[in-house]
Amino acid sequence: MRSPSQAKFPALETVTCPAVSTQAAAYYLCRAPKTLQNWASNSTGPIRPVRINGRLAWPVSEIRRAHGLQQEAQQ
């Protein structure tokens, strides 16, 4: 049985949009959303967000890179 958060976010390999919300990125990175917000405000962390209409958006390519998935796709 899937947990509610698993039902909310598709598998990272199937995400086609260029960036995801803080909540989705936190799910994929196994971190709390507040941790990602701290990364953004302090310019720390392995991934840098972009701002879209004043909101944080996390590049899917960077999330995949953090998981090692980007390298597999390029080979």
PyMOL Python script that loads the backbone (N, CA, C, O; Angstrom):
from pymol import cmd

cmd.read_pdbstr("""\
ATOM      1  N   MET A   1       0.842  -1.178   0.000  1.00  0.00           N
ATOM      2  CA  MET A   1       0.000   0.000   0.000  1.00  0.00           C
ATOM      3  C   MET A   1       0.888   1.242   0.000  1.00  0.00           C
ATOM      4  O   MET A   1       1.897   1.293   0.703  1.00  0.00           O
ATOM      5  N   ARG A   2       0.513   2.221  -0.776  1.00  0.00           N
ATOM      6  CA  ARG A   2       1.275   3.462  -0.864  1.00  0.00           C
ATOM      7  C   ARG A   2       0.901   4.398   0.267  1.00  0.00           C
ATOM      8  O   ARG A   2      -0.252   4.460   0.694  1.00  0.00           O
ATOM      9  N   SER A   3       1.907   5.130   0.747  1.00  0.00           N
ATOM     10  CA  SER A   3       1.621   6.157   1.747  1.00  0.00           C
ATOM     11  C   SER A   3       1.036   7.365   1.034  1.00  0.00           C
ATOM     12  O   SER A   3       1.177   7.476  -0.184  1.00  0.00           O
ATOM     13  N   PRO A   4       0.382   8.278   1.753  1.00  0.00           N
ATOM     14  CA  PRO A   4      -0.220   9.450   1.105  1.00  0.00           C
ATOM     15  C   PRO A   4       0.788  10.281   0.325  1.00  0.00           C
ATOM     16  O   PRO A   4       0.454  10.802  -0.739  1.00  0.00           O
ATOM     17  N   SER A   5       2.023  10.420   0.830  1.00  0.00           N
ATOM     18  CA  SER A   5       3.005  11.234   0.113  1.00  0.00           C
ATOM     19  C   SER A   5       3.460  10.550  -1.173  1.00  0.00           C
ATOM     20  O   SER A   5       3.783  11.230  -2.147  1.00  0.00           O
ATOM     21  N   GLN A   6       3.493   9.210  -1.196  1.00  0.00           N
ATOM     22  CA  GLN A   6       3.863   8.504  -2.410  1.00  0.00           C
ATOM     23  C   GLN A   6       2.799   8.676  -3.479  1.00  0.00           C
ATOM     24  O   GLN A   6       3.119   8.747  -4.666  1.00  0.00           O
ATOM     25  N   ALA A   7       1.548   8.743  -3.078  1.00  0.00           N
ATOM     26  CA  ALA A   7       0.475   8.930  -4.034  1.00  0.00           C
ATOM     27  C   ALA A   7       0.483  10.353  -4.594  1.00  0.00           C
ATOM     28  O   ALA A   7       0.005  10.584  -5.705  1.00  0.00           O
ATOM     29  N   LYS A   8       1.018  11.297  -3.837  1.00  0.00           N
ATOM     30  CA  LYS A   8       1.015  12.698  -4.234  1.00  0.00           C
ATOM     31  C   LYS A   8       2.094  13.009  -5.272  1.00  0.00           C
ATOM     32  O   LYS A   8       1.879  13.851  -6.144  1.00  0.00           O
ATOM     33  N   PHE A   9       3.241  12.351  -5.196  1.00  0.00           N
ATOM     34  CA  PHE A   9       4.355  12.648  -6.081  1.00  0.00           C
ATOM     35  C   PHE A   9       4.675  11.438  -6.946  1.00  0.00           C
ATOM     36  O   PHE A   9       4.804  10.327  -6.430  1.00  0.00           O
ATOM     37  N   PRO A  10       4.805  11.639  -8.267  1.00  0.00           N
ATOM     38  CA  PRO A  10       5.159  10.516  -9.146  1.00  0.00           C
ATOM     39  C   PRO A  10       6.631  10.146  -8.965  1.00  0.00           C
ATOM     40  O   PRO A  10       7.393  10.885  -8.341  1.00  0.00           O
ATOM     41  N   ALA A  11       7.012   9.023  -9.503  1.00  0.00           N
ATOM     42  CA  ALA A  11       8.416   8.604  -9.451  1.00  0.00           C
ATOM     43  C   ALA A  11       9.276   9.661 -10.137  1.00  0.00           C
ATOM     44  O   ALA A  11       8.877  10.231 -11.153  1.00  0.00           O
ATOM     45  N   LEU A  12      10.433   9.916  -9.589  1.00  0.00           N
ATOM     46  CA  LEU A  12      11.316  10.956 -10.117  1.00  0.00           C
ATOM     47  C   LEU A  12      11.661  10.720 -11.583  1.00  0.00           C
ATOM     48  O   LEU A  12      11.799  11.677 -12.346  1.00  0.00           O
ATOM     49  N   GLU A  13      11.800   9.475 -11.981  1.00  0.00           N
ATOM     50  CA  GLU A  13      12.139   9.146 -13.365  1.00  0.00           C
ATOM     51  C   GLU A  13      11.060   9.559 -14.354  1.00  0.00           C
ATOM     52  O   GLU A  13      11.339   9.732 -15.540  1.00  0.00           O
ATOM     53  N   THR A  14       9.829   9.718 -13.876  1.00  0.00           N
ATOM     54  CA  THR A  14       8.721  10.047 -14.773  1.00  0.00           C
ATOM     55  C   THR A  14       8.377  11.534 -14.791  1.00  0.00           C
ATOM     56  O   THR A  14       7.510  11.951 -15.560  1.00  0.00           O
ATOM     57  N   VAL A  15       9.030  12.331 -13.970  1.00  0.00           N
ATOM     58  CA  VAL A  15       8.743  13.766 -13.916  1.00  0.00           C
ATOM     59  C   VAL A  15       9.263  14.422 -15.186  1.00  0.00           C
ATOM     60  O   VAL A  15      10.435  14.267 -15.531  1.00  0.00           O
ATOM     61  N   THR A  16       8.392  15.160 -15.890  1.00  0.00           N
ATOM     62  CA  THR A  16       8.777  15.791 -17.152  1.00  0.00           C
ATOM     63  C   THR A  16       8.914  17.306 -17.057  1.00  0.00           C
ATOM     64  O   THR A  16       9.480  17.920 -17.962  1.00  0.00           O
ATOM     65  N   CYS A  17       8.420  17.921 -16.001  1.00  0.00           N
ATOM     66  CA  CYS A  17       8.538  19.370 -15.877  1.00  0.00           C
ATOM     67  C   CYS A  17       9.968  19.736 -15.469  1.00  0.00           C
ATOM     68  O   CYS A  17      10.649  18.934 -14.832  1.00  0.00           O
ATOM     69  N   PRO A  18      10.426  20.929 -15.827  1.00  0.00           N
ATOM     70  CA  PRO A  18      11.816  21.302 -15.550  1.00  0.00           C
ATOM     71  C   PRO A  18      12.117  21.571 -14.078  1.00  0.00           C
ATOM     72  O   PRO A  18      13.268  21.457 -13.657  1.00  0.00           O
ATOM     73  N   ALA A  19      11.101  21.925 -13.287  1.00  0.00           N
ATOM     74  CA  ALA A  19      11.320  22.235 -11.869  1.00  0.00           C
ATOM     75  C   ALA A  19      10.094  21.812 -11.068  1.00  0.00           C
ATOM     76  O   ALA A  19       8.982  21.736 -11.590  1.00  0.00           O
ATOM     77  N   VAL A  20      10.327  21.539  -9.788  1.00  0.00           N
ATOM     78  CA  VAL A  20       9.243  21.116  -8.902  1.00  0.00           C
ATOM     79  C   VAL A  20       9.190  22.022  -7.680  1.00  0.00           C
ATOM     80  O   VAL A  20      10.123  22.781  -7.419  1.00  0.00           O
ATOM     81  N   SER A  21       8.113  21.938  -6.947  1.00  0.00           N
ATOM     82  CA  SER A  21       7.921  22.740  -5.743  1.00  0.00           C
ATOM     83  C   SER A  21       8.861  22.287  -4.632  1.00  0.00           C
ATOM     84  O   SER A  21       9.504  21.242  -4.727  1.00  0.00           O
ATOM     85  N   THR A  22       8.927  23.087  -3.589  1.00  0.00           N
ATOM     86  CA  THR A  22       9.750  22.746  -2.439  1.00  0.00           C
ATOM     87  C   THR A  22       9.269  21.452  -1.800  1.00  0.00           C
ATOM     88  O   THR A  22      10.087  20.628  -1.391  1.00  0.00           O
ATOM     89  N   GLN A  23       7.964  21.259  -1.707  1.00  0.00           N
ATOM     90  CA  GLN A  23       7.431  20.045  -1.091  1.00  0.00           C
ATOM     91  C   GLN A  23       7.824  18.809  -1.897  1.00  0.00           C
ATOM     92  O   GLN A  23       8.213  17.791  -1.326  1.00  0.00           O
ATOM     93  N   ALA A  24       7.724  18.896  -3.213  1.00  0.00           N
ATOM     94  CA  ALA A  24       8.093  17.757  -4.057  1.00  0.00           C
ATOM     95  C   ALA A  24       9.596  17.495  -3.978  1.00  0.00           C
ATOM     96  O   ALA A  24      10.019  16.346  -3.854  1.00  0.00           O
ATOM     97  N   ALA A  25      10.397  18.546  -4.048  1.00  0.00           N
ATOM     98  CA  ALA A  25      11.849  18.377  -3.964  1.00  0.00           C
ATOM     99  C   ALA A  25      12.248  17.767  -2.626  1.00  0.00           C
ATOM    100  O   ALA A  25      13.126  16.905  -2.574  1.00  0.00           O
ATOM    101  N   ALA A  26      11.617  18.203  -1.555  1.00  0.00           N
ATOM    102  CA  ALA A  26      11.909  17.651  -0.231  1.00  0.00           C
ATOM    103  C   ALA A  26      11.582  16.161  -0.198  1.00  0.00           C
ATOM    104  O   ALA A  26      12.335  15.375   0.376  1.00  0.00           O
ATOM    105  N   TYR A  27      10.483  15.774  -0.800  1.00  0.00           N
ATOM    106  CA  TYR A  27      10.110  14.355  -0.870  1.00  0.00           C
ATOM    107  C   TYR A  27      11.174  13.558  -1.616  1.00  0.00           C
ATOM    108  O   TYR A  27      11.627  12.519  -1.136  1.00  0.00           O
ATOM    109  N   TYR A  28      11.579  14.054  -2.811  1.00  0.00           N
ATOM    110  CA  TYR A  28      12.559  13.334  -3.619  1.00  0.00           C
ATOM    111  C   TYR A  28      13.932  13.279  -2.962  1.00  0.00           C
ATOM    112  O   TYR A  28      14.672  12.315  -3.158  1.00  0.00           O
ATOM    113  N   LEU A  29      14.282  14.303  -2.185  1.00  0.00           N
ATOM    114  CA  LEU A  29      15.592  14.356  -1.543  1.00  0.00           C
ATOM    115  C   LEU A  29      15.587  13.787  -0.117  1.00  0.00           C
ATOM    116  O   LEU A  29      16.622  13.752   0.548  1.00  0.00           O
ATOM    117  N   CYS A  30      14.418  13.346   0.339  1.00  0.00           N
ATOM    118  CA  CYS A  30      14.266  12.793   1.697  1.00  0.00           C
ATOM    119  C   CYS A  30      14.709  13.801   2.752  1.00  0.00           C
ATOM    120  O   CYS A  30      15.443  13.463   3.680  1.00  0.00           O
ATOM    121  N   ARG A  31      14.260  15.025   2.598  1.00  0.00           N
ATOM    122  CA  ARG A  31      14.551  16.104   3.535  1.00  0.00           C
ATOM    123  C   ARG A  31      13.241  16.805   3.877  1.00  0.00           C
ATOM    124  O   ARG A  31      12.242  16.652   3.174  1.00  0.00           O
ATOM    125  N   ALA A  32      13.256  17.563   4.946  1.00  0.00           N
ATOM    126  CA  ALA A  32      12.094  18.370   5.311  1.00  0.00           C
ATOM    127  C   ALA A  32      12.047  19.607   4.413  1.00  0.00           C
ATOM    128  O   ALA A  32      13.094  20.133   4.036  1.00  0.00           O
ATOM    129  N   PRO A  33      10.852  20.075   4.067  1.00  0.00           N
ATOM    130  CA  PRO A  33      10.760  21.299   3.268  1.00  0.00           C
ATOM    131  C   PRO A  33      11.517  22.470   3.896  1.00  0.00           C
ATOM    132  O   PRO A  33      12.107  23.280   3.180  1.00  0.00           O
ATOM    133  N   LYS A  34      11.506  22.564   5.206  1.00  0.00           N
ATOM    134  CA  LYS A  34      12.215  23.642   5.894  1.00  0.00           C
ATOM    135  C   LYS A  34      13.717  23.577   5.621  1.00  0.00           C
ATOM    136  O   LYS A  34      14.373  24.614   5.522  1.00  0.00           O
ATOM    137  N   THR A  35      14.261  22.380   5.499  1.00  0.00           N
ATOM    138  CA  THR A  35      15.688  22.230   5.178  1.00  0.00           C
ATOM    139  C   THR A  35      15.985  22.850   3.820  1.00  0.00           C
ATOM    140  O   THR A  35      16.977  23.563   3.668  1.00  0.00           O
ATOM    141  N   LEU A  36      15.143  22.586   2.842  1.00  0.00           N
ATOM    142  CA  LEU A  36      15.348  23.162   1.515  1.00  0.00           C
ATOM    143  C   LEU A  36      15.183  24.673   1.544  1.00  0.00           C
ATOM    144  O   LEU A  36      15.910  25.384   0.851  1.00  0.00           O
ATOM    145  N   GLN A  37      14.251  25.169   2.326  1.00  0.00           N
ATOM    146  CA  GLN A  37      14.091  26.621   2.459  1.00  0.00           C
ATOM    147  C   GLN A  37      15.335  27.244   3.078  1.00  0.00           C
ATOM    148  O   GLN A  37      15.748  28.334   2.685  1.00  0.00           O
ATOM    149  N   ASN A  38      15.933  26.553   4.046  1.00  0.00           N
ATOM    150  CA  ASN A  38      17.186  27.034   4.634  1.00  0.00           C
ATOM    151  C   ASN A  38      18.303  27.020   3.606  1.00  0.00           C
ATOM    152  O   ASN A  38      19.093  27.962   3.544  1.00  0.00           O
ATOM    153  N   TRP A  39      18.386  25.969   2.798  1.00  0.00           N
ATOM    154  CA  TRP A  39      19.391  25.919   1.736  1.00  0.00           C
ATOM    155  C   TRP A  39      19.245  27.137   0.824  1.00  0.00           C
ATOM    156  O   TRP A  39      20.236  27.754   0.434  1.00  0.00           O
ATOM    157  N   ALA A  40      18.011  27.471   0.493  1.00  0.00           N
ATOM    158  CA  ALA A  40      17.764  28.587  -0.418  1.00  0.00           C
ATOM    159  C   ALA A  40      18.133  29.923   0.211  1.00  0.00           C
ATOM    160  O   ALA A  40      18.772  30.755  -0.432  1.00  0.00           O
ATOM    161  N   SER A  41      17.740  30.135   1.450  1.00  0.00           N
ATOM    162  CA  SER A  41      17.984  31.438   2.081  1.00  0.00           C
ATOM    163  C   SER A  41      19.442  31.626   2.466  1.00  0.00           C
ATOM    164  O   SER A  41      19.925  32.758   2.496  1.00  0.00           O
ATOM    165  N   ASN A  42      20.164  30.533   2.765  1.00  0.00           N
ATOM    166  CA  ASN A  42      21.564  30.635   3.176  1.00  0.00           C
ATOM    167  C   ASN A  42      22.534  30.336   2.037  1.00  0.00           C
ATOM    168  O   ASN A  42      23.748  30.374   2.233  1.00  0.00           O
ATOM    169  N   SER A  43      22.011  30.042   0.853  1.00  0.00           N
ATOM    170  CA  SER A  43      22.844  29.654  -0.298  1.00  0.00           C
ATOM    171  C   SER A  43      23.771  28.497   0.040  1.00  0.00           C
ATOM    172  O   SER A  43      24.946  28.496  -0.330  1.00  0.00           O
ATOM    173  N   THR A  44      23.234  27.521   0.739  1.00  0.00           N
ATOM    174  CA  THR A  44      23.973  26.309   1.072  1.00  0.00           C
ATOM    175  C   THR A  44      23.228  25.123   0.490  1.00  0.00           C
ATOM    176  O   THR A  44      22.152  25.291  -0.085  1.00  0.00           O
ATOM    177  N   GLY A  45      23.762  23.971   0.623  1.00  0.00           N
ATOM    178  CA  GLY A  45      23.089  22.770   0.139  1.00  0.00           C
ATOM    179  C   GLY A  45      23.585  22.382  -1.236  1.00  0.00           C
ATOM    180  O   GLY A  45      24.226  23.177  -1.924  1.00  0.00           O
ATOM    181  N   PRO A  46      23.288  21.160  -1.633  1.00  0.00           N
ATOM    182  CA  PRO A  46      23.793  20.640  -2.907  1.00  0.00           C
ATOM    183  C   PRO A  46      23.046  21.147  -4.139  1.00  0.00           C
ATOM    184  O   PRO A  46      23.532  21.004  -5.261  1.00  0.00           O
ATOM    185  N   ILE A  47      21.882  21.732  -3.937  1.00  0.00           N
ATOM    186  CA  ILE A  47      21.052  22.182  -5.062  1.00  0.00           C
ATOM    187  C   ILE A  47      20.631  23.620  -4.826  1.00  0.00           C
ATOM    188  O   ILE A  47      20.258  23.992  -3.714  1.00  0.00           O
ATOM    189  N   ARG A  48      20.694  24.420  -5.869  1.00  0.00           N
ATOM    190  CA  ARG A  48      20.244  25.814  -5.784  1.00  0.00           C
ATOM    191  C   ARG A  48      18.900  25.942  -6.496  1.00  0.00           C
ATOM    192  O   ARG A  48      18.752  25.496  -7.633  1.00  0.00           O
ATOM    193  N   PRO A  49      17.936  26.542  -5.837  1.00  0.00           N
ATOM    194  CA  PRO A  49      16.629  26.713  -6.468  1.00  0.00           C
ATOM    195  C   PRO A  49      16.619  27.916  -7.405  1.00  0.00           C
ATOM    196  O   PRO A  49      17.532  28.742  -7.389  1.00  0.00           O
ATOM    197  N   VAL A  50      15.592  27.997  -8.203  1.00  0.00           N
ATOM    198  CA  VAL A  50      15.310  29.174  -9.015  1.00  0.00           C
ATOM    199  C   VAL A  50      14.017  29.767  -8.485  1.00  0.00           C
ATOM    200  O   VAL A  50      13.239  29.088  -7.815  1.00  0.00           O
ATOM    201  N   ARG A  51      13.799  31.007  -8.783  1.00  0.00           N
ATOM    202  CA  ARG A  51      12.544  31.640  -8.376  1.00  0.00           C
ATOM    203  C   ARG A  51      11.664  31.825  -9.605  1.00  0.00           C
ATOM    204  O   ARG A  51      12.095  32.355 -10.629  1.00  0.00           O
ATOM    205  N   ILE A  52      10.434  31.380  -9.475  1.00  0.00           N
ATOM    206  CA  ILE A  52       9.438  31.541 -10.526  1.00  0.00           C
ATOM    207  C   ILE A  52       8.263  32.272  -9.908  1.00  0.00           C
ATOM    208  O   ILE A  52       7.576  31.733  -9.040  1.00  0.00           O
ATOM    209  N   ASN A  53       8.031  33.498 -10.353  1.00  0.00           N
ATOM    210  CA  ASN A  53       6.978  34.348  -9.797  1.00  0.00           C
ATOM    211  C   ASN A  53       7.104  34.470  -8.280  1.00  0.00           C
ATOM    212  O   ASN A  53       6.102  34.454  -7.565  1.00  0.00           O
ATOM    213  N   GLY A  54       8.330  34.591  -7.797  1.00  0.00           N
ATOM    214  CA  GLY A  54       8.573  34.784  -6.374  1.00  0.00           C
ATOM    215  C   GLY A  54       8.565  33.519  -5.535  1.00  0.00           C
ATOM    216  O   GLY A  54       8.785  33.581  -4.325  1.00  0.00           O
ATOM    217  N   ARG A  55       8.319  32.387  -6.147  1.00  0.00           N
ATOM    218  CA  ARG A  55       8.290  31.116  -5.409  1.00  0.00           C
ATOM    219  C   ARG A  55       9.513  30.286  -5.772  1.00  0.00           C
ATOM    220  O   ARG A  55      10.041  30.374  -6.880  1.00  0.00           O
ATOM    221  N   LEU A  56       9.947  29.482  -4.818  1.00  0.00           N
ATOM    222  CA  LEU A  56      11.081  28.612  -5.061  1.00  0.00           C
ATOM    223  C   LEU A  56      10.673  27.446  -5.956  1.00  0.00           C
ATOM    224  O   LEU A  56       9.603  26.861  -5.788  1.00  0.00           O
ATOM    225  N   ALA A  57      11.528  27.125  -6.891  1.00  0.00           N
ATOM    226  CA  ALA A  57      11.347  25.951  -7.742  1.00  0.00           C
ATOM    227  C   ALA A  57      12.697  25.246  -7.815  1.00  0.00           C
ATOM    228  O   ALA A  57      13.739  25.891  -7.938  1.00  0.00           O
ATOM    229  N   TRP A  58      12.669  23.942  -7.741  1.00  0.00           N
ATOM    230  CA  TRP A  58      13.892  23.142  -7.666  1.00  0.00           C
ATOM    231  C   TRP A  58      14.073  22.378  -8.966  1.00  0.00           C
ATOM    232  O   TRP A  58      13.217  21.573  -9.330  1.00  0.00           O
ATOM    233  N   PRO A  59      15.184  22.617  -9.680  1.00  0.00           N
ATOM    234  CA  PRO A  59      15.402  21.955 -10.977  1.00  0.00           C
ATOM    235  C   PRO A  59      15.432  20.430 -10.848  1.00  0.00           C
ATOM    236  O   PRO A  59      16.185  19.870 -10.051  1.00  0.00           O
ATOM    237  N   VAL A  60      14.604  19.785 -11.643  1.00  0.00           N
ATOM    238  CA  VAL A  60      14.524  18.326 -11.618  1.00  0.00           C
ATOM    239  C   VAL A  60      15.855  17.719 -12.044  1.00  0.00           C
ATOM    240  O   VAL A  60      16.252  16.678 -11.519  1.00  0.00           O
ATOM    241  N   SER A  61      16.545  18.348 -12.979  1.00  0.00           N
ATOM    242  CA  SER A  61      17.834  17.812 -13.422  1.00  0.00           C
ATOM    243  C   SER A  61      18.837  17.771 -12.281  1.00  0.00           C
ATOM    244  O   SER A  61      19.651  16.850 -12.206  1.00  0.00           O
ATOM    245  N   GLU A  62      18.789  18.757 -11.390  1.00  0.00           N
ATOM    246  CA  GLU A  62      19.703  18.781 -10.244  1.00  0.00           C
ATOM    247  C   GLU A  62      19.317  17.729  -9.207  1.00  0.00           C
ATOM    248  O   GLU A  62      20.184  17.130  -8.570  1.00  0.00           O
ATOM    249  N   ILE A  63      18.025  17.511  -9.041  1.00  0.00           N
ATOM    250  CA  ILE A  63      17.573  16.466  -8.112  1.00  0.00           C
ATOM    251  C   ILE A  63      18.010  15.102  -8.639  1.00  0.00           C
ATOM    252  O   ILE A  63      18.482  14.254  -7.882  1.00  0.00           O
ATOM    253  N   ARG A  64      17.846  14.903  -9.945  1.00  0.00           N
ATOM    254  CA  ARG A  64      18.288  13.635 -10.546  1.00  0.00           C
ATOM    255  C   ARG A  64      19.801  13.465 -10.404  1.00  0.00           C
ATOM    256  O   ARG A  64      20.280  12.368 -10.119  1.00  0.00           O
ATOM    257  N   ARG A  65      20.548  14.549 -10.604  1.00  0.00           N
ATOM    258  CA  ARG A  65      22.003  14.492 -10.454  1.00  0.00           C
ATOM    259  C   ARG A  65      22.373  14.094  -9.026  1.00  0.00           C
ATOM    260  O   ARG A  65      23.284  13.292  -8.823  1.00  0.00           O
ATOM    261  N   ALA A  66      21.673  14.647  -8.040  1.00  0.00           N
ATOM    262  CA  ALA A  66      21.941  14.321  -6.644  1.00  0.00           C
ATOM    263  C   ALA A  66      21.691  12.832  -6.361  1.00  0.00           C
ATOM    264  O   ALA A  66      22.316  12.244  -5.479  1.00  0.00           O
ATOM    265  N   HIS A  67      20.780  12.245  -7.115  1.00  0.00           N
ATOM    266  CA  HIS A  67      20.481  10.816  -6.959  1.00  0.00           C
ATOM    267  C   HIS A  67      21.347   9.935  -7.854  1.00  0.00           C
ATOM    268  O   HIS A  67      21.314   8.709  -7.749  1.00  0.00           O
ATOM    269  N   GLY A  68      22.116  10.564  -8.728  1.00  0.00           N
ATOM    270  CA  GLY A  68      22.943   9.795  -9.649  1.00  0.00           C
ATOM    271  C   GLY A  68      22.181   9.321 -10.874  1.00  0.00           C
ATOM    272  O   GLY A  68      22.694   8.502 -11.637  1.00  0.00           O
ATOM    273  N   LEU A  69      20.973   9.815 -11.079  1.00  0.00           N
ATOM    274  CA  LEU A  69      20.148   9.369 -12.207  1.00  0.00           C
ATOM    275  C   LEU A  69      20.515  10.085 -13.501  1.00  0.00           C
ATOM    276  O   LEU A  69      20.370   9.505 -14.577  1.00  0.00           O
ATOM    277  N   GLN A  70      20.978  11.310 -13.430  1.00  0.00           N
ATOM    278  CA  GLN A  70      21.302  12.088 -14.615  1.00  0.00           C
ATOM    279  C   GLN A  70      22.443  11.430 -15.400  1.00  0.00           C
ATOM    280  O   GLN A  70      22.414  11.393 -16.630  1.00  0.00           O
ATOM    281  N   GLN A  71      23.433  10.919 -14.693  1.00  0.00           N
ATOM    282  CA  GLN A  71      24.574  10.298 -15.357  1.00  0.00           C
ATOM    283  C   GLN A  71      24.151   9.038 -16.109  1.00  0.00           C
ATOM    284  O   GLN A  71      24.653   8.767 -17.200  1.00  0.00           O
ATOM    285  N   GLU A  72      23.242   8.280 -15.538  1.00  0.00           N
ATOM    286  CA  GLU A  72      22.771   7.061 -16.186  1.00  0.00           C
ATOM    287  C   GLU A  72      22.036   7.388 -17.491  1.00  0.00           C
ATOM    288  O   GLU A  72      22.176   6.671 -18.482  1.00  0.00           O
ATOM    289  N   ALA A  73      21.256   8.471 -17.489  1.00  0.00           N
ATOM    290  CA  ALA A  73      20.488   8.844 -18.665  1.00  0.00           C
ATOM    291  C   ALA A  73      21.388   9.307 -19.798  1.00  0.00           C
ATOM    292  O   ALA A  73      21.041   9.126 -20.965  1.00  0.00           O
ATOM    293  N   GLN A  74      22.541   9.902 -19.485  1.00  0.00           N
ATOM    294  CA  GLN A  74      23.436  10.422 -20.510  1.00  0.00           C
ATOM    295  C   GLN A  74      24.287   9.321 -21.141  1.00  0.00           C
ATOM    296  O   GLN A  74      24.761   9.495 -22.264  1.00  0.00           O
ATOM    297  N   GLN A  75      24.493   8.209 -20.468  1.00  0.00           N
ATOM    298  CA  GLN A  75      25.369   7.156 -20.980  1.00  0.00           C
ATOM    299  C   GLN A  75      24.699   6.320 -22.033  1.00  0.00           C
ATOM    300  O   GLN A  75      25.307   5.390 -22.564  1.00  0.00           O
TER     301      GLN A  75
END
""", "prot")
cmd.dss("prot")
cmd.show_as("cartoon", "prot")
cmd.util.cbc("prot")
cmd.orient("prot")
